[in-house]
Amino acid sequence: MYASFRSIGAFIPQTVRTNQWFVDRMDTSDEWITKRTGISERRIALKEQHTSDLGTEAAKIAINRASIEKEEIDLIICATISPDYLCMPSTACIIADKLGIKNVMALDISAACTGFVYALSVAKAFIESGMKKNVLIIGAEKLSSIVDYTDRTTCMLFGDGAGAAIISMTDKKEDAIIDVQCSSDGGLKDLLLTPGIQSEEASFMQMKGNETFKVAVRTLTSDVRLILERNKMTNDDIDLFIPHQANYRIIKAVGDALNFKEEQKVVTVNKYGNTSSASIPMAINKCYEDGTLKSGEVILLDAFGGGLTWGSALVKFMGK
Ligand code: ACO
């Protein structure tokens, strides 16, 4: 049995927050933000919208596009670092409830910006082992709830949003997800963290941006080399290279080091900012909706985030 990437969906919050919003509130400029990050604007969820709401809306679209009944879903995985609740209940359980899916295995994954690739890996393993048939994977984030808006070095980077996909069992090898590989190094935990219950301070995201940047470029590049090599593939076998959208300079450095052509590289960070686990599925969805991604094409996903975690995936996109 094989796992097939059957559909994609996303929810993009309506409220646009431009760089001017930050310029009005702190010592920064549109020029600095654009030049250093490539970000012009990001989307912000409403106060009453929680991560599960964003994830539920993305999931509805993915389920609809997969042409399956929600009752056929037997596993729900939500990757998030901005869950509705601290520790429990999981955001996946809340999404299951909001979708009206009962008695389903539901769990969250905490792998920061690599969350969607980790979720894909888990979904693939469950399907290939024969334990599950239709897995709903979601990357959903309300990062505006964990961003420190007094820290000008991080706050302008992040946005809110969600993406979701249905991964289904198939007996056709030619429709299968080709490969997923994930990794981590907890020794680098201090580069990017939210103190949480270890701290008496409000729990906002903290990042050593400059050091993180360098590790990001290194791991994103080596990830791609590794997964292409072990599958005996080259850049020419890839229709779209969809890296985690953290910073345009990172995408450019990695894309150039790997010799990807301009038309292969997908960039959404300018419009959405960094939406952590949601960034890759939101980018896949954008390509699907604007027609740059067609059924049967091969996408290369490449992610990096807090943990530190990193991972890549070679995926035959089978959305209709
Ligand atoms: N406006 C104006 N100046 C600023 C701002 C700002 N918003 N922020 C920082 N500066 C200043 C700094 O104080 C510093 O000034 P100094 O030279 O006088 O000391 C100068 O700009 C340069 O600061 P750096 O931190 O070296 O800037 P850098 O070029 O590294 O860009 C950034 C910072 C954008 C954060 C970058 O390092 C980055 O993108 N890092 C990686 C982020 C990432 O990939 N994270 C992982 C995924 S996120 C996740 O997992 C949740």
Residues whose N, C-alpha, C, O or C-beta is under 5 A from the ligand:
A	BS01	ACO	D27 T28 S29 W32 R36 T37 A112 C113 R152 T153 G209 N210 T212 F213 A216 A246 N247 S276 F304 G305 G306
